[in-house]
Amino acid sequence: MSRTRVAILTLLAMLAFAGNSLLCRMALKHTAIDPATFTALRIVSGAVMLWLIVRMRDREESGPRSSAGNWPSAFALFVYAAAFSFSYVSLTAATGALLLFGAVQATMIGYGLWTGERLRGKQIAGLSLALGGLVGLLLPGLSAPPLKGSLPMLAAGVAWGVYSLRGKGGGDPLRVTGGNFQRAVGPALALSGVMAVLVTPPSSLDISGVAYALASGALASGLGYAVWYTALPSLKVTSAAAAQLSVPVIAALGGVLWLDEPMTLRLVIASVAVLGGIALVVIAPTRAKP
């Protein structure tokens, strides 16, 4: 694959990932859809899109098929999607994306340390800088994001980090992701049904809210993952990690342009600290286990 094509596919994938934050925030801010229904529609439409993509690809390829996901990973996927949606009731797109990305990377880096990896001096400084940026963002103050939105988003990040760790070496990533989406449909529909009974008055659906949820699932999630997994084999690990640093930035710009969200000095400083710190960790080489 040419470098130009890899670059274009990578950019499209990052736009799709940032699009999930923007679509969710737009739906919950400007329409009557509730977070549980948004989650259910996102997972169902994502499962359908991934199933169609895998079916189309299988017609062109021959050979043995790898396993298609598992229940623990599907549960982690469901927790991520549900917590993600509920957090965006009160978070801006930029803050949510920053918290999500920081929690994902912290989870994966923490797992590496727990399994025996050792960080170099620059990586330790980077990790400290990133954690300091997250703490600074969440400290009480006029521009601090609400904890009722921040805590679910941090939980979503941890869940996605667990999902990513479980997916390493798990076979064909697109097929596995599709299988996990299919397994997550049941819990997502159950959550939506429970919330419909418990919430008074119940939320009402509208065309715009449903459209945002379907776009998040089918396009930003389903097609987004397909594009990402197409580009990923041609990217170095450090390049792939560095590319994902752009997602919170894209989400922040989208929030300012389309959601009229403010770009506060506190968010800018926290973003520089978190993204810069993570960049130091993921780009620098890691010491082997002792």
Secondary structure, DSSP 8 states (H G I E B T S, - for coil): --HHHHHHHHHHHHHHHHHHHHHHHHHHHHSS--HHHHHHHHHHHHHHHHHHHHHHHHHH--S-------HHHHHHHHHHHHHHHHHTTTS-HHHHHHHHHHHHHHHHHHHHHHTT-B--HHHHHHHHHHHHHHHHHHSSSTT---HHHHHHHHHHHHHHHHHHHHHTTSS-HHHHHHHHHHHHHHHHHHHHHHHHHHSSS-----HHHHHHHHIIIIIIIIIHHHHHHHHGGGS-HHHHHHHTTHHHHHHHHHHHHHS-----HHHHHHHHHHHHHHHHHHHS--B---
